[in-house]
Amino acid sequence: MATAAHTHPSDIDFYYWPTPNGQKVAIFLEEAQVSYRVHPIDISKGMQFAPAFEKISPNNRMPAIVDRQLDASVFESGAILLHLAEKTGQFIPANPQGRIEVLQWLFWQMGGLGPILGQTVFFRHYASEPVRLAIDRFTKETTRLYNVLNKQLADREYIANEYSIADMAAYPWVLQYAKQGISIDDFPHVARWLKRIENRPAVKRAYTLAEAVRPSQMTDEQRKQLFALQKQTA
């Protein structure tokens, strides 16, 4: 699993920490059984700002990968998912209509769901002082996005009909619904979808990897220190 190759020497160097964006790529690598080697990037220690990592990820964010077969690096989790899907021919439809369906929901996650939910969690839990306007604004938009997803899942098992990189992108973010102030019972189709993905063996392996890399969850105080570090070094 995880750090060991599945069938070949590692094709992918995976620069990773167990955040929602990191988990997206971990899920894909396990689902597609791509051979990979993990390089932990402990963001609580500022490892994302190391010059060697910056050459791979100019935005100083993980995850990132190096595709050894192409001798190329890829940063941004959505770009990584798309690259790996095209490389392996898995979890993205070959037909144009199906491909468009997956891509629009992948971009929806990258441009809206992830950033908004991330801000919601930050202002609800980790800001140095409460900012009511920000909490209300982001919580309201989070609720709207959950309604969008709930409607999309009303008549299908997965976001773009078949299980795809769209689901892998959204799942780790939606999994944090409680921190976002969301009652999942209000979104029954989303709740059903969460359970379905949670039960996939590859997803379980991806979260086992998370526990292996970071055995204990960061405390709230450590998270506040992390946000302060990012502000200082950005």
C-alpha positions in Angstrom: 0.0 0.0 0.0 1.0 3.6 0.6 4.8 4.0 0.5 5.4 0.6 -1.2 5.2 0.1 -4.9 2.2 -1.9 -6.1 3.8 -3.7 -9.1 6.7 -1.5 -10.3 9.3 0.8 -8.9 7.6 4.0 -7.9 6.4 6.0 -10.9 5.1 8.9 -8.8 6.8 10.9 -6.1 4.0 12.2 -3.9 4.6 15.3 -1.8 1.9 15.0 0.7 0.3 16.0 4.0 -3.1 14.8 5.3 -5.2 17.8 4.4 -8.3 17.6 2.2 -6.3 18.5 -0.9 -3.6 15.9 0.0 -6.3 13.3 0.5 -7.8 13.8 -3.0 -4.6 12.6 -4.6 -4.0 9.8 -2.0 -7.4 8.5 -2.9 -6.7 8.5 -6.6 -3.3 6.8 -6.2 -4.9 4.0 -4.1 -7.9 3.6 -6.4 -5.8 3.4 -9.6 -3.1 1.3 -7.9 -0.4 3.6 -9.2 3.0 2.9 -7.8 4.1 5.9 -5.7 6.5 7.0 -2.9 5.4 9.4 -0.2 7.4 12.4 0.7 5.7 14.0 3.8 5.5 17.8 3.7 4.8 18.8 7.3 3.0 22.1 6.8 3.0 22.7 10.5 6.8 23.0 10.3 6.8 25.2 7.2 8.3 22.4 5.0 6.2 23.8 2.0 8.5 26.8 1.9 11.7 24.9 1.5 13.5 25.9 -1.7 13.7 22.3 -2.9 10.0 21.9 -2.6 9.3 25.3 -4.2 11.0 24.1 -7.4 8.3 21.4 -7.5 5.4 23.5 -6.3 6.0 27.2 -7.0 2.9 28.2 -5.0 4.4 26.7 -1.9 1.4 24.4 -1.4 1.1 20.7 -1.3 0.1 18.2 -2.7 2.5 18.0 -5.6 3.9 15.1 -7.6 6.8 14.3 -9.8 6.0 11.9 -12.6 9.2 10.0 -13.1 8.1 8.6 -16.4 7.8 12.1 -17.8 10.4 13.8 -15.6 7.8 16.4 -14.9 6.3 17.9 -11.8 2.6 18.9 -11.2 1.2 21.1 -8.5 -2.4 22.0 -7.7 -4.6 19.0 -6.6 -7.1 19.4 -9.5 -4.3 19.4 -12.1 -2.7 16.4 -10.4 -6.0 14.5 -10.5 -6.6 15.3 -14.2 -3.0 14.4 -15.1 -3.2 11.1 -13.3 -6.7 10.3 -14.7 -5.5 10.9 -18.3 -2.2 9.1 -17.7 -3.9 6.0 -16.4 -7.1 6.2 -18.4 -9.1 5.8 -15.2 -11.8 7.7 -13.4 -12.6 10.1 -16.3 -14.8 9.1 -19.2 -13.3 8.7 -22.6 -16.4 10.1 -24.3 -16.6 13.9 -24.6 -19.9 14.3 -22.9 -18.9 12.3 -19.9 -15.5 14.1 -19.7 -17.2 17.5 -19.7 -19.5 16.3 -16.9 -16.6 15.3 -14.8 -14.5 18.3 -15.5 -17.2 20.9 -14.7 -17.7 19.3 -11.2 -13.9 19.0 -10.7 -13.6 22.7 -11.4 -16.6 23.5 -9.2 -14.8 21.9 -6.4 -11.5 23.6 -7.1 -13.0 27.1 -7.6 -15.8 27.0 -5.1 -16.4 24.1 -2.8 -12.8 23.8 -1.5 -12.0 27.5 -1.0 -15.3 28.4 0.5 -15.4 25.4 2.9 -11.8 26.1 3.9 -12.6 29.7 4.7 -15.6 28.6 6.7 -13.6 26.3 8.9 -10.9 29.0 9.3 -13.3 31.7 10.5 -15.4 29.4 12.6 -12.5 27.8 14.4 -9.0 29.2 13.9 -9.2 33.0 13.3 -7.4 34.9 16.1 -10.7 36.7 16.9 -14.3 36.1 15.8 -15.4 38.0 12.7 -19.2 37.7 12.6 -19.6 39.1 9.0 -17.0 36.5 7.7 -18.5 33.6 9.6 -22.0 34.4 8.4 -20.9 35.0 4.8 -18.9 31.8 4.4 -21.4 29.7 6.3 -24.2 30.9 4.1 -22.2 30.1 1.0 -21.2 26.7 2.4 -24.9 25.9 2.9 -25.7 26.9 -0.7 -22.9 24.7 -2.0 -24.2 21.7 0.0 -27.7 22.3 -1.5 -26.1 22.3 -5.0 -24.4 19.0 -4.3 -27.4 17.5 -2.6 -29.6 18.2 -5.7 -26.9 16.8 -8.0 -26.8 13.6 -6.0 -30.6 13.2 -5.7 -30.9 10.8 -8.7 -27.4 9.3 -9.0 -24.9 7.5 -6.8 -21.9 9.7 -7.8 -21.5 13.4 -8.8 -21.0 12.8 -12.5 -22.9 9.5 -12.7 -19.9 7.2 -12.6 -17.3 7.3 -9.8 -14.7 9.8 -10.9 -12.1 12.3 -10.0 -15.0 14.7 -9.3 -16.0 12.6 -6.3 -12.4 12.2 -5.1 -11.9 16.0 -5.2 -15.1 16.8 -3.2 -15.2 14.0 -0.7 -12.3 15.0 1.7 -13.8 18.5 1.9 -17.4 17.4 2.5 -16.1 14.9 5.1 -15.4 17.9 7.4 -19.1 19.0 7.4 -19.3 19.2 11.2 -16.5 21.8 11.4 -18.2 23.7 8.7 -21.4 24.1 10.8 -23.3 21.7 8.6 -25.9 19.2 9.9 -25.5 16.4 7.4 -29.0 15.2 8.1 -30.3 18.3 6.2 -28.6 16.9 3.1 -29.6 13.2 2.8 -28.3 12.6 -0.7 -24.9 14.0 0.3 -24.9 11.8 3.5 -25.6 8.7 1.4 -22.8 9.6 -1.0 -20.4 10.1 1.8 -21.1 6.7 3.2 -20.8 5.1 -0.2 -17.3 6.6 -0.7 -16.2 6.0 2.8 -16.8 2.2 2.4 -14.5 1.9 -0.7 -11.4 -0.1 0.2 -9.0 2.3 -1.6 -10.5 5.3 0.3 -9.9 3.4 3.6 -6.3 2.8 2.5 -5.8 6.5 1.7 -7.0 7.5 5.2 -4.8 4.8 6.7 -1.9 6.6 5.0 -3.0 9.8 6.6 -2.8 8.3 10.0 0.6 6.8 9.3 2.0 10.1 8.1 0.4 12.2 10.9 -0.5 9.8 13.7 -2.4 12.3 15.8 -4.6 15.1 14.8 -3.3 18.6 15.3 -4.8 20.5 18.2 -6.6 23.7 17.6 -3.7 25.6 19.1 -1.3 24.0 16.6 -3.6 24.9 13.8 -3.6 28.5 14.9 0.2 28.4 15.0 0.2 27.0 11.5 -2.0 29.8 10.1 0.3 32.3 11.8 3.4 30.7 10.2 1.8 30.7 6.8 1.0 34.4 7.1 4.6 35.2 8.2 6.3 33.3 5.5 4.0 33.9 2.6 
